[in-house]
Structures are given as structure tokens and as C-alpha cells.
Amino acid sequence: MALLPSSKALASLASLRSALQSISAQPIAARAATRSAFTQASSYASTSSMHTSTIRYDQSAPLNASSSSSSSSAPAAPPSGSSSTEQQQQGLHASEFDFDGESYEIPPFDEGDLVAVPSKEPIVHVKLSKLHKGSSTTKSSSSKAYVPLSAHVFDAPARRDVIHSAVVYYLDAQRSGTASTKGRSDVRGSMRKLRPQKGSGQARLGTMSNPILRGGAVAHGPRPRDHSTKLPRRVRELALRSALSSKWRQGDLHVVDNFDWIAPPSSTGPLARLLGSKGWSDALFLTAPRHPEPSIRSLIKDDRPSSSDPVYDEQQRLDHQQAIRNFILASNNLPRVELIELDALTEEYRDNIAKTSSDKKKPGELHAYEVLRRHKVICDLGAVEWLEEKLGGAIFHEQAGLDSIAESLGQQQQQQDTEAAALSEVAQPEAAASSEVAQPEAEATTPVTPSPAAQSAPLA
């Protein structure tokens, strides 16, 4: 025998039904001003009721609402006529669905109503800073240079949960995991039973390696193990983009043209004083060669070139190493200054990182924790290009550049069309006036030809 619902369940269903019937459905999308033929249908649809149920689409259904006599809130049928016929001709119709034996409607819509609009610009900007004081010409110039940055990399949404997972992943990998204690089998000593099982009146006791005895083993002590965890690559990249974006929003992200510095000796002191005056005493410096090339793997993939290392030739690496050598020597002894060469974080380096003891616990990549642990982040132009190429922002950056070029070309074409139309409007009256002047002159110069009858008539 099937169980019937209780009175409370029936009462709750009735209240839910009345609540659903009292909800007024809003229009799904605003209609264009030119669609005046559907104004009456749209105004009717805005007063119809929308309920949660299984939707049944019907192409041939007219714009009518059939409801039972018990439903007082059901809308009346709209006036049928030419407007309904025009809607059917245009392919617009009202979608119907059933709820508790009654038929309701939702406002008609088409694909033209659903338009995706970008919520933000694909490019953000940051002021170009100088590592050292410029020349007198640079001082006198009041113009400021700004570096365009990809919003996909430097204006990503802040994800605290993703950053927390990335920080835990990084710190777990940094744990040495060398804590070790001796178990019962590791304690050196005799394995004989210390006293008989019975007869002494004391507790039972086995070997001298018992954990309750002095000098014995440790019960459930730590053993050497690997504390590292796993985190998907896309999550790590999202955390890095969130960290860089937070630095940019807080104004702690600075971009310089290069890291050229004076040669040692007497280079660390001036650098420390300069960084202190700029507020960069606690900073992470990121550098890479200029003009990277995308890897072959990124060109084969259909999606954005994520996890693909930018490619540099050997001459680019040597020139860059020579350019930043003095800065590396000057910043080595500064306590809270860290320099990372991004071009060294290659796939080969990550594959061979476990072979060296000094780099064994390093992640082999730029991590969000390294960005967040320093107060400032200083990048040169090569590092900006590396980050955009590595994190997939180069495509958006190039697309934004192409869009701006296309927009400028469109404006130029529109301006040329406007000028051509203006010239044609000016030239049209002149052409009409010249034709009017030429017509009487043509009539005056046209010779009068006698008729054949006049030519054949004899002279009087």
C-alpha cells in the first residue's frame, strides 16, 4: 500500500504553489527599440507567471495562456491578431510548461537578446619606474611613461582559497621530513626477557627495548617521510596570477626598463641606500631577456599557451647575464632582497632539480608564495614579457593590440568616407550648375538643319 503524504507535506506544497503563483516574471532581455511589432507581446510576457518545472518548447504554440478556473493569478490571454501572426512569422513564440496540471508561459526570446559584454578592459597599465636617477634631460621632462599589462595576468580575480592551497603546497614541499626516532627493532641491546612472566608479583615485562623503560624505544615516533603534496598546474598558475594581481591593485608592483648597475667594488652600499629611499628594501626582483619566442608546444595547442616556457637563444641569455651581473653581485648581501632569473626556470631545470641537494626543495617555477612573502615586486620589461607568455596573457595582449589597430583603422576609414561624402555633396551642385550653363550654349551652337521638304522645294 502506497504511503500518502502527511497533512504538513500537503500544506507546504500548497503554500509553495501559492508562492510560486505570486511571483511575477521579469523580461529575460530588453527588446530593441526597432522591434515595435512585439511591444504588446513583451508587455504581456512581463506580467505572466514563471514557475520552476520542466520546460516544453513548442514552435507552433500561439501566444496564449490556458489556465484552470481555480487559478486566480493566471494571466489572461493576450489579444490575438496580426501581432501573433507576425510573431509566428518571425519565429518567436511563447514557451509553455506544466505545473500541477496548469499551463504557464515564459517571455519569448531569441539568440539576439543574449549578448555577452566584457566586464573589463583586457589591458591595464602601470607607471614605468627608474632603478637609478636619470640624466638631466630625463629630469626636465614632465611626461610619464606607462607600461601596458595583460589583465588576464595582472588583473585576475582575487582567489584567497586558491592562494591558500598554493601556499600550503609550497610550504609542504619545503619541509625536510628528516625527523626520526628508534623503534623497538632499532634499539641495540639484548632481546632476552628481563624477568619471568609469573612469580615476581610485578607487571609483565619483556625485552629492554620496551618503550616504557629508560633507554628503550619510542612508541609511534616520527619517521623520515616526504611531506610534499600535489596541486594541479592550473591551480598553481591561477594562484600566481591572483598574487600578481593583488600586488598590482595595492600599488606594490613596479616595472623598470632594466637592472643595469655599477660594477663592484662599492656597489652594494649605493644599491642598499637607493632601495631604501624608494621603499624597495623588502622586494622581489624578477628579470628575463627581452623578446621571447613562444615554444613549439604552445603553437600546436589550441588553447592559451599555458605551462609552456618562453624560448630564448644562447646569445640572448649571454647578453642578459652580462647586463645583470653587477646587480646580482651588489644585491647578494642584502638580507631581504631576492632576485629570480625567470629564463633559468626551464623544463630541463625542473627535471634535474632533484639531483642537487641545494635546489632539491625548490619548486622549479615562480610560485605565488615567493610573490606574496615580499612587500614589493619589481619586474623589468623582459620579466613582464616572460610572465605574459608563460601565463597565457600574451594572446590577450596581442588581441587587444589588434583590436585597437582595427578600431583605429575603422575610425580612419569612417573619416575618409565622411570626407568623401562631403566632397560629393559639394561637387554635386557645381556639376548641376555647370550642366545648366552648358545646355544653352549647346542650343546656341547647334546648326539648324532644314527639312527634306524644304530642301526639295524650288526657289521662288
C-alpha positions in Angstrom: 0.0 0.0 0.0 1.5 3.3 -1.0 2.0 5.9 1.7 0.1 9.1 1.3 1.8 12.4 2.1 1.1 13.9 5.5 -1.1 16.9 6.1 2.0 19.0 6.8 3.5 18.0 3.5 0.3 18.9 1.7 0.1 22.2 3.4 3.7 23.0 2.5 3.0 22.1 -1.1 0.0 24.3 -1.2 1.9 27.2 0.3 4.7 26.6 -2.2 2.2 26.6 -5.1 0.7 29.9 -3.9 4.1 31.5 -3.5 5.1 30.4 -7.0 1.9 31.7 -8.5 2.5 35.1 -6.8 6.0 35.6 -8.4 5.9 37.9 -11.3 8.4 37.1 -14.1 10.6 39.9 -15.4 11.5 40.1 -19.0 14.5 38.0 -19.8 16.2 40.6 -22.0 15.3 44.1 -23.1 13.9 44.3 -26.6 15.4 46.6 -29.2 13.6 49.8 -29.9 13.1 48.8 -33.5 11.0 45.7 -32.6 7.8 47.7 -32.2 5.8 44.8 -33.5 6.4 42.8 -30.4 5.7 45.5 -27.8 2.3 44.2 -26.9 3.6 40.6 -26.6 6.6 41.7 -24.4 4.4 43.8 -22.1 2.1 40.8 -21.7 5.0 38.5 -21.0 6.3 40.8 -18.3 3.1 40.1 -16.3 3.0 36.4 -16.8 4.0 33.9 -14.1 7.2 31.9 -14.2 7.5 28.7 -12.2 10.2 26.1 -11.8 9.3 22.9 -13.7 10.3 21.0 -16.9 10.1 23.3 -19.9 8.4 22.1 -23.1 9.2 24.2 -26.2 6.6 24.3 -28.9 7.3 26.1 -32.2 3.7 26.1 -33.3 2.2 27.2 -30.0 0.4 30.6 -30.2 0.9 33.3 -27.6 -2.0 32.0 -25.4 -2.2 31.1 -21.7 -4.5 28.3 -20.8 -5.1 28.0 -17.1 -7.7 26.4 -14.9 -10.6 28.3 -13.3 -9.2 27.7 -9.8 -6.1 29.8 -10.5 -7.0 33.4 -9.9 -3.5 34.8 -10.5 -3.1 33.2 -14.0 -2.8 35.9 -16.7 -5.4 36.4 -19.3 -4.8 35.5 -22.9 -3.3 38.3 -25.0 -5.3 39.7 -27.9 -4.8 37.5 -30.9 -4.5 39.1 -34.3 -1.8 40.4 -36.6 0.8 40.7 -33.8 0.6 37.0 -33.0 0.8 36.2 -36.7 3.8 38.4 -37.1 5.5 36.7 -34.1 4.9 33.3 -35.6 6.4 34.5 -38.9 9.4 35.9 -37.1 10.0 32.6 -35.3 9.2 34.0 -31.8 6.9 32.1 -29.6 6.0 31.6 -26.0 7.4 28.6 -24.3 4.9 26.6 -22.2 5.3 24.3 -19.3 3.0 22.5 -16.9 2.9 22.8 -13.1 0.4 20.9 -11.1 -1.9 20.5 -14.1 -1.8 24.1 -15.1 -0.1 25.7 -18.1 2.0 28.8 -17.9 4.2 30.8 -20.2 7.6 32.5 -20.2 8.5 35.6 -22.2 9.7 34.8 -25.7 13.3 35.4 -26.5 15.8 34.7 -29.3 19.5 34.5 -29.6 19.8 38.2 -30.4 18.7 39.1 -26.9 21.6 37.2 -25.3 24.7 39.3 -25.9 27.9 38.8 -23.9 29.6 42.1 -22.9 33.1 42.1 -21.5 33.1 43.4 -17.9 36.6 45.0 -18.0 39.3 46.0 -20.4 41.9 43.4 -21.5 44.8 45.8 -20.8 45.8 47.6 -17.6 48.7 50.0 -17.1 51.5 50.6 -14.6 53.9 53.5 -14.4 57.4 52.8 -15.7 59.9 53.4 -12.9 63.6 54.0 -12.9 66.1 52.0 -10.9 68.6 54.8 -10.7 68.5 58.5 -11.2 68.3 59.5 -14.8 70.1 62.3 -16.7 69.2 66.0 -16.6 67.1 65.6 -19.8 65.0 62.9 -18.1 64.5 65.1 -15.0 63.3 68.1 -17.0 60.8 66.0 -19.0 57.4 66.0 -17.3 55.9 63.2 -19.4 55.3 59.9 -17.7 55.6 56.5 -19.4 53.2 53.7 -18.7 53.6 50.0 -19.5 50.6 48.1 -20.8 49.9 44.8 -18.9 47.7 42.0 -19.7 44.6 42.0 -17.5 44.5 38.2 -17.7 47.7 38.1 -15.7 47.8 41.3 -13.7 44.1 41.9 -13.1 42.8 38.5 -12.3 40.1 38.0 -9.6 41.4 37.6 -6.1 41.0 33.9 -5.0 42.0 33.5 -1.4 41.1 29.8 -1.3 43.4 29.1 -4.3 46.2 31.2 -2.8 45.9 29.3 0.5 46.1 26.0 -1.3 49.2 27.1 -3.2 50.9 28.4 -0.1 50.2 25.1 1.8 51.6 23.2 -1.3 54.7 25.3 -1.3 55.4 25.1 2.4 54.7 21.3 2.5 57.4 20.9 -0.2 59.9 22.9 1.9 59.7 20.6 4.8 62.7 18.4 5.2 60.9 15.4 6.7 64.1 14.1 8.4 62.6 13.7 11.9 63.4 10.2 13.1 63.2 8.0 16.2 64.1 4.5 17.0 61.6 1.7 17.2 61.8 -1.5 19.2 63.7 -3.2 16.4 66.2 -0.3 16.2 67.3 -0.2 19.8 70.5 -2.0 20.4 70.6 -4.5 23.3 69.8 -8.0 24.4 66.4 -9.5 23.4 66.1 -11.7 26.4 63.2 -11.5 28.8 64.1 -9.4 31.8 62.2 -11.4 34.4 59.9 -14.4 34.5 56.3 -13.9 33.5 54.9 -15.1 36.8 56.1 -15.3 40.4 57.7 -11.9 40.9 54.5 -10.1 41.8 55.3 -7.3 39.4 54.0 -6.3 36.0 54.8 -8.4 33.0 58.0 -7.2 31.2 59.6 -8.3 28.0 62.8 -7.0 26.4 64.9 -4.0 27.4 63.7 -2.1 24.3 60.2 -1.7 25.8 59.0 1.9 25.3 58.1 2.3 29.0 61.7 1.6 30.1 64.5 4.2 30.2 66.7 3.8 27.1 64.0 2.0 25.3 62.3 2.7 22.0 59.8 5.4 21.2 56.3 4.4 20.6 54.7 5.7 17.4 57.5 8.2 16.9 58.2 10.2 13.7 60.0 8.5 10.8 61.6 10.1 7.7 59.0 10.8 5.1 58.1 13.2 2.3 55.6 15.9 3.3 55.1 17.2 -0.2 51.6 17.3 -1.7 50.2 17.6 -5.2 48.4 20.6 -6.7 47.3 20.9 -10.3 49.3 23.1 -12.5 46.3 25.3 -13.5 45.6 25.9 -9.8 49.2 27.0 -9.3 49.0 29.3 -12.3 45.8 30.8 -11.0 47.3 31.4 -7.6 50.3 33.1 -9.3 48.0 35.4 -11.3 46.0 36.2 -8.3 49.1 37.1 -6.3 50.5 39.3 -9.1 47.0 41.0 -9.5 46.9 41.7 -5.7 50.3 43.4 -5.9 49.2 45.5 -8.8 46.0 46.6 -7.1 47.8 47.5 -3.9 50.4 49.5 -5.9 53.3 47.2 -4.9 54.1 46.1 -8.5 56.7 48.2 -10.2 58.2 47.9 -13.7 61.7 49.2 -14.6 63.3 49.1 -18.0 66.4 47.1 -16.9 68.7 46.2 -14.0 71.9 47.9 -15.1 74.1 48.8 -12.1 77.7 50.0 -11.4 80.5 47.5 -11.2 81.9 46.4 -7.8 83.5 47.3 -5.5 81.4 50.0 -3.8 78.2 48.8 -5.4 76.3 47.2 -2.5 76.2 50.3 -0.3 74.8 52.6 -3.0 72.2 50.0 -4.0 71.1 49.5 -0.4 70.6 53.3 0.0 68.8 53.6 -3.3 66.4 50.8 -2.5 65.8 52.2 1.0 64.9 55.6 -0.5 62.5 54.0 -2.9 60.9 51.7 -0.3 62.2 48.6 -2.0 64.2 47.2 0.9 61.9 44.2 1.1 61.4 43.3 -2.6 61.4 40.5 -5.1 63.2 41.3 -8.4 62.2 39.4 -11.5 64.3 39.5 -14.6 64.4 37.8 -18.0 65.8 38.6 -21.5 63.7 40.7 -23.9 61.6 39.5 -26.8 60.9 35.8 -26.0 59.6 33.4 -28.6 56.7 31.1 -27.9 57.6 27.4 -27.7 56.6 24.9 -30.4 54.3 23.2 -28.0 52.3 26.4 -27.4 51.9 26.8 -31.1 50.5 23.3 -31.5 48.0 23.7 -28.7 44.6 25.1 -29.5 44.1 26.9 -26.1 46.2 29.5 -24.5 50.0 28.7 -24.2 49.8 27.7 -20.5 52.8 25.9 -18.9 54.9 26.5 -22.0 58.3 28.1 -21.3 59.3 31.0 -23.5 62.2 30.3 -25.8 65.5 32.2 -25.8 68.5 31.6 -27.9 72.0 31.4 -26.4 73.1 34.9 -27.4 70.1 36.4 -25.7 70.9 34.5 -22.5 74.6 35.6 -22.6 73.8 39.2 -23.2 71.3 39.2 -20.4 73.7 37.6 -18.0 76.3 40.2 -18.7 73.8 43.0 -18.3 72.6 41.9 -14.8 75.9 40.6 -13.5 76.7 43.8 -11.5 73.2 43.9 -10.0 73.5 40.3 -8.8 76.8 40.9 -7.2 75.5 44.1 -5.5 72.3 42.5 -4.2 73.7 39.2 -2.9 74.5 40.6 0.6 71.2 42.5 1.1 69.1 40.5 3.5 65.5 41.0 2.2 66.3 41.4 -1.5 65.8 38.4 -3.7 66.5 38.1 -7.4 65.0 35.4 -9.6 66.1 34.8 -13.2 62.9 33.6 -14.9 64.7 32.4 -18.0 66.5 29.8 -15.8 63.2 28.2 -14.8 63.1 25.8 -17.7 61.7 22.3 -18.0 65.2 20.8 -18.0 65.9 22.6 -14.7 62.7 21.1 -13.2 63.6 17.6 -14.4 67.2 17.8 -12.9 66.3 19.7 -9.8 66.2 16.6 -7.6 69.8 15.7 -8.4 71.3 18.6 -6.5 70.9 18.9 -2.7 70.9 22.7 -2.7 67.9 23.0 -5.0 66.1 19.9 -4.0 63.3 21.6 -2.2 62.8 24.5 -4.7 59.6 24.3 -6.8 61.5 25.0 -10.0 59.0 27.6 -11.0 57.8 31.1 -9.9 55.4 30.5 -7.1 52.7 32.6 -5.6 54.3 32.3 -2.1 57.5 33.9 -3.4 55.5 36.8 -4.7 53.5 37.3 -1.5 56.3 36.9 1.0 57.9 40.2 -0.2 56.4 43.6 0.2 57.3 44.8 -3.3 57.6 43.1 -6.7 60.0 44.7 -9.2 60.0 43.5 -12.8 61.9 44.5 -15.8 60.4 44.6 -19.2 61.7 41.2 -20.0 60.1 39.7 -16.9 56.7 41.2 -17.9 57.0 39.6 -21.3 58.0 36.3 -19.7 55.0 36.3 -17.4 52.6 37.2 -20.1 54.0 34.5 -22.4 54.1 31.9 -19.6 50.7 32.5 -18.0 48.8 32.9 -21.3 48.4 36.7 -21.2 50.3 37.3 -24.4 47.4 36.2 -26.6 45.0 38.6 -24.8 47.7 41.3 -25.0 48.2 40.8 -28.8 44.4 40.5 -29.3 43.9 43.8 -27.5 46.6 45.4 -29.7 45.0 44.0 -32.8 41.6 45.3 -31.7 43.0 48.8 -31.1 44.6 48.7 -34.5 41.4 47.6 -36.1 39.5 50.3 -34.3 41.9 53.0 -35.4 41.7 51.7 -39.0 37.9 51.7 -38.7 37.9 55.3 -37.5 40.2 56.3 -40.3 38.0 54.6 -42.9 34.9 56.3 -41.4 36.7 59.6 -41.5 37.6 59.1 -45.2 34.1 58.1 -46.0 32.8 61.2 -44.3 35.2 63.4 -46.2 34.3 61.7 -49.5 30.6 62.2 -48.8 31.2 65.9 -48.0 33.2 66.4 -51.2 30.5 64.7 -53.2 27.8 66.9 -51.7 29.9 70.0 -52.6 30.6 68.7 -56.1 27.0 67.8 -56.9 25.6 71.4 -57.0 28.6 72.6 -59.0 28.1 69.8 -61.6 24.4 70.7 -61.8 25.2 74.4 -62.3 27.8 73.7 -65.0 25.3 71.4 -66.8 22.7 74.2 -66.8 25.2 76.7 -68.2 26.4 74.2 -70.8 22.8 73.4 -72.1 22.0 77.0 -73.5 25.4 77.2 -75.1 24.8 73.8 -76.8 21.5 75.0 -78.1 23.0 78.2 -79.5 25.8 76.5 -81.2 23.7 73.7 -82.7 23.2 74.3 -86.6 19.6 74.4 -87.9 19.1 71.7 -90.5 16.3 72.3 -93.0 13.7 69.6 -93.5 13.8 67.4 -96.6 10.7 69.0 -98.0 12.2 72.5 -97.7 15.3 71.2 -99.5 13.4 69.7 -102.4 11.2 72.8 -103.0 12.2 75.1 -105.9 13.3 78.5 -105.3 10.7 81.2 -106.0 
